[in-house]
Amino acid sequence: MPRRDTLETSRKRALWRATHRGTKEADLVVGGFAARYLAEMNPAEFAWFEALLEEQDVDILAWAFGTAHPPPKLDGAMMVRLQALDYLAVPGRR
């Protein structure tokens, strides 16, 4: 019988995946986004975030920095939120 994850467990797993991407830059962008917004995401937003986690770091960073257009399935309000980059912690800045 398959295990049924609770939403809390799924969010914890997504946070771990967001902060352990493989590159420091992606850890900061994707992990920072997750740390700021994950707890308040509704089911549709969480599904978007899980789809984002399946993408390559180089693509996510290009979309976040606006150097490439995201695919239609990821474009929209959540991508705009990711592109704001206002969730990043900058050392020495308050």
C-alpha positions in Angstrom: 0.0 0.0 0.0 1.5 3.4 -1.0 2.3 5.9 1.6 0.2 9.0 1.7 2.1 12.1 2.4 0.6 14.9 4.4 0.8 18.4 3.0 3.3 19.2 5.8 5.5 16.3 4.8 5.3 17.3 1.1 6.3 20.9 2.0 9.2 19.7 4.0 10.4 17.5 1.2 10.0 20.4 -1.3 12.0 22.7 1.0 14.8 20.2 1.2 14.9 19.8 -2.6 14.8 23.6 -3.0 17.8 24.1 -0.7 19.8 21.2 -2.1 19.8 21.9 -5.8 23.4 21.2 -6.6 24.6 24.8 -7.2 25.0 27.5 -4.6 23.2 30.0 -6.8 20.1 27.8 -7.3 20.1 26.9 -3.6 19.9 30.6 -2.8 17.2 31.5 -5.4 15.0 28.4 -5.2 15.7 27.8 -1.5 15.1 31.5 -0.7 11.9 31.5 -2.6 10.7 28.3 -0.8 11.7 29.7 2.6 9.7 32.8 2.0 6.6 31.5 0.2 6.2 27.7 0.7 4.2 27.8 3.9 1.5 30.1 2.4 1.2 28.4 -1.0 -2.2 27.1 -1.9 -2.5 23.7 -3.6 -2.2 25.1 -7.2 0.8 27.2 -6.2 2.4 24.2 -4.5 1.9 22.1 -7.6 3.6 24.9 -9.7 6.5 24.9 -7.3 6.8 21.1 -7.4 6.9 21.3 -11.3 9.6 24.0 -11.0 11.7 21.7 -8.8 11.8 19.2 -11.7 13.5 21.8 -14.0 17.3 22.3 -14.4 19.0 24.8 -12.3 20.4 26.7 -15.3 16.9 27.1 -16.7 15.4 28.2 -13.4 18.1 30.8 -12.9 17.7 32.1 -16.4 13.9 32.5 -15.9 14.4 34.1 -12.4 16.9 36.6 -13.8 14.8 37.3 -16.9 17.5 36.2 -19.4 15.2 33.5 -20.8 11.4 33.1 -21.1 9.9 30.3 -19.0 7.8 27.6 -20.6 4.0 28.3 -20.7 3.4 25.7 -18.0 5.5 27.7 -15.5 4.7 31.2 -16.7 2.3 33.4 -14.8 1.9 35.0 -11.4 4.2 32.6 -9.5 7.0 33.1 -12.0 6.6 36.9 -11.6 6.9 36.3 -7.8 10.1 34.2 -8.4 11.5 36.9 -10.7 11.0 39.6 -8.1 14.0 38.2 -6.2 12.9 40.2 -3.1 13.1 37.1 -1.0 16.9 36.8 -1.3 19.0 37.6 1.9 21.9 39.8 1.1 24.7 39.7 3.7 25.1 43.0 5.4 21.7 44.3 4.3 18.7 44.6 6.4 
